[in-house]
Amino acid sequence: MLNDLLKQLRQYAMLQAGDRVNCAVSGGADSMALLWGLYLLKDKLKIDLAAVHFNHCLRGEESDADEAFVREFCSRFEIPLVVGKGCITPGKKGLEAAARDARYAFFATLSGKIATAHTADDNAETMLMHLIRGTGLKGLGGIAPVNGAVIRPMLHITRQQVLSFLEEYHIPYREDSSNRTDDFLRNRLRHHVMPLLRSENPKICENLSATAARLREDEAALSNLAQFETLPNVEALRAMPQALRSRVLETFLKQCGAPEPNATHISLAEALVFSENPSAQAVFPGGVALSRRYDRLERLNVLPPLETIALPNIGDLEFPQLGLRVIIAPADCIQNTEGIFTVIPSGHLTLRCRREGDSIRLSGGTKSVKKLFADRKIPASRRQRIPILADEAGILGIYGIGANLARTATSLPALQIRFESIV
């Protein structure tokens, strides 16, 4: 295993003489093998080796025992150790992802490189997980050998090699009880799918890991072709092979500030490119909006949501940022249009943007404002700038759409709120 470890370190130029290397150690077999391998090679590599352990506090006394085990081992061999700890709560992506995020956030606070013990088996399982969930070349590329300061020198080493190496040097390790359950997809693949694939080809993990490496090379080549100083025009984008165009658009979305654009977002950007509407627009995560300006794709400057504005019971107010004047006066007749509302307010009047749970009754019935905006195809970039007239009981009317028929006055006296455009 040592030769394979050294080969990977050199193939990807993971380390240089004098580097500080923080080996991530859980206490499990893989991480103990990596720590011991780097310990044996540290003089040859001329590196400054340390261990780093993160206690996720997920298994109570077992987690604390893992930490104590790592502390004792590192102390015995005089390996410097840094320990972090955090109480993990599941996020939107689940417990595993939350634990990983916390662990890597801790790693990011350390100086030097972080070496993690992902093996060929882990790489094969990751490829299958991505394939099950749906993916492209990036996902099929599995785990990257180098990602910033994180290095993974065991991606072509199998778990069986790890166990043989530990047995050869009589290195102890801990078993994580959660690895024996089928609670997580990775465990189910490891327990049930991988044995079937291994029965067809004992080298399935090595083969999948090698395939992942080739696919990463293909992805890198395509991504390199997708680099640009100025985004090509619509005609040029339409003429590109789809594989190249999607990467160009992904790069453009990232440049515009869209965080981690996925296949859905890229498809939406492609729809802009192929739209027959030369002024088509679309909104992406992070508040990023793109617009077609005939033969170009451009980022729109999305204005912030309309702040809540208190209105007087009687009077005139101008709102230059909206290009509107609001006139509030006693009504001499009952009139309701897209910009005139005759109402009997309940409490203070305000002008504000849409809020979660807002609804309005129009001639076609009651509908949530969110669905109303979507049905009327109002661009998402504009929805939080549409003035909504409200009082303490809810919506009275929406400028440009109409009055809330559930709240309009049926007799006088009443107030009339009139919206007028200003230049």
N, C-alpha and C positions, 0 to 999 in steps of 0.2 A: 504493500500500500504506500510505503514511503516514496518509492520511485514514481508512482502515479501522482501522488500529491505534489512532488517536486516538478513533475512534467507540466501539470496544470498551472502551477504558480509561474513557471517560465513562459509557457505558451501565451498566456494573457498578460504577461509583464505585471503581475499583481503586486509584487513587492520590489522595493529597492533597498539597498544597504542603508541602514540607519533608520528605517521606518519603525514607528511604534505600531504594533499589531495587537489589537484587543480581540481576543478569541472569545466569542459568545458561547458560554457553557451553561447548559441547563442541568447537567449531571447525567443525561441520557447517553446511550452508547455512541451515537454519531458525534456529539460535541466533545465527549471525552477522547474519542479517537483523534479528532482534529487538534485538540489541545496537546495531546501527547505527541502527535506527529510534528507539530510546530515546535514543541519543546525539544525534540530530538534534532530538529533541523535549524534551530535558531542561530547557532554559531556558524553553520555553513551559509545561512542566508544573511547573517550579520544584522539581525533585527532585534528590536527591543520588545519582548513578549510580555503581555499581561492577559489576565482572564477577566471576563465581565459576566456577571450573573444578574438576571432580573427575576425577582420573586413576584409572580402575578397574584399570589394570595388566593388562588382559586380552589386549592385542595386542602386548605387548613393545615393540619399538622404535617401532612405529606409534603406540602410546598416548603414549609420551614425545614423539614428534614433534608430536602434537596439542597437548600441553601447551605445547611450545616455540612453536608457531604462535600460540596464544592469548596467550601472554606477549608475543611480539613485537608483535602487533597492538595490544594494550592499551597497551603502552609507547609505541608510535608516536603514539597519540591521547591519551596521558596519562589513561587510564581506570584507576582503581584496580582491582587484581585480587587475589582471594584464591584460593589453590589448596589443594585437599585430595587425599589419595591413600589408596588402600586396596587390599589384595589380596583379591579376591572369590572365594569358593568357593560352588558351587551349594547351595541349601537345598532344602527339600521342594517349593517352588514353582518350582524351576529357576533357571538362571543369570540370566536377565533380571530376575526378581523380586529376586534377591539383590543384583544391581547397583543396581537402583532403590532398594532399602531402604538400602543403604550410602550412596548419593548423597543421599537425602533426610535421612538421619540427620546427615550433614555439614551440609546446608543448615540444619537445625534449630539448629545451634550459632551461626548468624549472626544478628546483630540487623538488623531491618528486614524488608522484603518480598522474596520470591523470585519473579522473573519467569521462567517457562519458555516455550519456543518451540513448544508444541504447536499444530499447524495444523488446518485443516478436514480435511485428508487423514488426519492422525493420529486425529481424532475419528471419522471414518467407519470407519477400520480397527478402532478400539476397539469401536464399536458392533457390528460384524460378529463380532469375537472373542467378545464377551459373548453374542451371539445363538447362535453355534456351541456354546458351552459351556453354554448355558441361563441365562436371566436373567429379571428382571422390569423394572419401570419404571426402577429405579435404574441397572441395567446399560445399558439402552437410552438412558439419559440421557447416556451417553458420559462425556467428561471435563468436570469442573466448571470453569467459568471462574474461580471463586474458591474456595479451600479453605484457610481460616485465613489464614496469612501468604503462601500461594502464590497467585500470580495468573497467568492464562494469556490474554494479550490478543490472541493470533493464532488463536483457534479458528474464526474465520470468514474467515481468509485462507488461500488455497490454496497448495500447493507451487509451482505455476506462477507465482503472483504473487510468491512469495519469490524465485525464480530471476530473474524480470524485474527486481525491485527491486535485487538484487545486481549484475546486469549494468549497470543504469542508473548505479549509483554506483561501479562497478569494485571491488567488495568481494570479496576472495578468500575461499575456504572450503576445508575438508578433506572428503575422501570417506572414510567408514568402510568398510573392506573387508568387515566382517561384514554390512553391509547388502546386499551382493551375493549372499549365500548364501540357501538355502532352509531353513536350520537352525531358524528360528523361525517360528511361526504368522504373526506380523505380516508377516514378509518374504514368506511364501508368498501371503498375501492381496494384498500390495502388488504382487508380480510377476505374479500369474496371475489373481486374481479382480477386482481393481479395474480393470484395463484392459478387461475384458469389460463391467463395469458402466458404465464411462466411454464405451464404444462405443454403449451404449444411451441414455445421457444424459450429455453432457459436463459437466453441472453436478451429477453425483451426489454429490460431496464436499460442495459447498455445501448441497445439499438435505438430505443426511443430518445435517449439522451443525445445520441449522435445525430439523430434526425432533427432534434430541437436545435442543435448547434448549426446545422446547415440552413434551417429555416430562419434562424436569427441573421445569418449572413445574407440571405435573400432579402429579408426585411430591411437590413441596413443599406443594401444596394439601392432598393426602391426609394427608401427615405432620402438617400443622398441625391437621387435624381429629382426629388420633389422640392429641393431647396430653391429659393428664388430671392432676388433683391426686390422686385416689384411683381405683385400678383399678376399672372397672365390675364389677358382680357377674356371675355365670355366665349368668343369664337375659338380662341386657343384652348380654353378649358374643355369645351365641347369636343374638340378634336383629339384630346388626350385619351390613351387607354384608361379604362375605369380604375385600374389598380393604381395608376400614377395620379390621376385626377383626385381620387379620394384622399391620397396622402398630401397633395398640395392644399386641398381644402382643410384638412386636419391641421396642417401647419399654420394656415391663415387664421383659423379659429383660435388657436393657441396664442398667436401674435395679438389677436384682438382682445384676449383676456378670458376666453371661455375655458373653464377648468376641465381638464380630462374629457375632451369631446369623444363621444362613442359613436357607434355605427348609425344610430338614429339621428344624431346631430349632423353627421357628415351627409347622410341622405337628405336631410332638410336643406343643407347648403347646396347640394347637387340640384335639388328641386328649384332653387333660385337660379342656378346657372341655366337650366333648361326651360324655365318658365317663359311663356309667351308674353307675359306682362313685363315690360321694360322697367317698371318701377316696383317690382315685387319686393316684399320685406319679410323677414323672419327673425324671431327672438330665440336666443340660446341661453344656456345656463350662465350664471354670473352677470345677468343683466346685459349681455352682449346682443346687439341687434345689427343685422346685416341688411343692406339694401342693394338692389340692382339699380344702377344708374345707366340704363341702356347697355353699353358694352363693358361695364366695369362692375365689380362687386366692391362695396365700400362699407365701412363700419358707420352705423348711425350713432350719434350722440344721444343717449337715452337720458332724458331729464328725470330727476328724482320724483318720487310720489308727491302729490299735492298735499301740503300740510293743512291741518285743520285750522280754519279761520273763523273766528267769532263774528257774527253779523249783528248789526243793530236791529231793533224792532221797527224803526222808521229811519230812512236815510238812503244815501247813495254812496257806493264804494266802487273804486276802480281797481282792477287787478291787471296791471300791464303784463305780468308774466303769463297771464292766460288770454290776454287780448280781449278782456270782458269788463263791462260795467254792470253792477248789480243795483237795481233800484227797488227799494222796499217802501211801500206806501199802502194806506187803506184802500181796499178794493171798492170801485164803484159799480163793478159787475163781476160775474163769475166767468173767468176765461182761463182755459188751460191748453197750452200748446207745447212745443218742444223747448220753448224758452220763456214761457210765462206760466206761473203756477199761482193759483188762488187757494189759500189754505188758512186754517186756524191752527197756529203752532201750539205745541205742548212744550213749554219751557223755551230755553235759549235756541236761537237759530245758528246753524253753522254751515260752512261750505267745506267739504272734505272729499277725500278719494274713497273708493270702494273698500269695504271691510269684509272680512270673512263672515258669512252668515247673512249678509244683506239680501233682501228680496224686495220686489216691487210688483204691484198689480197694474197691468196695462190692459188695453182692450181685449187682448187675447188670453188673459188670465194672469195668475201669479207665477212669477219665475224668479229664480235666484239671479242676482245681478251678474255673478260670474258666468252663468250659462247664457244670460242675455247678451253680454259682450261677445261671447264666443259665437253665438248664433248669428249675430250681426257682423261677424268677421272683423271686429275692431282689432287692429294689431295690438299684440300684448304690450308693445313698447308705449302705447298711448293710454292703456286702460287706467293706470294709476294717476293720470293727469286729467281725467274727465271729471268736471265738478259735479258733486252730488249735494243737493240741498237737503239738510236734515235738521231735526230737532231732537229733544231728549227721548222721544218715543220711536224714532227711526227715520226712514227716508220719506221726504216729501216730494221729491222729483229729481230727475237726472237731466242736466242740461244737454240738449241735442237729441233727447230721446222722448221725454214726456213726464207728466205728473204721475204720482202714485195715486191711482184712482181710489185706493182704500183710505186716503188721507185728504182728499180735496174737499174744499168747503162746498156745502150744498145751499147755504144761505148767507146773507150778510148780517152783521159785520164780519169781515175777514181781511186778511192781508193779501196783497198781490206782490209777488216777487218776479221782477222782470229782468232778463239777461239781455244785454245789448253788446254788440261787437264794437270795439274801439280800434282805431288805427294806431 
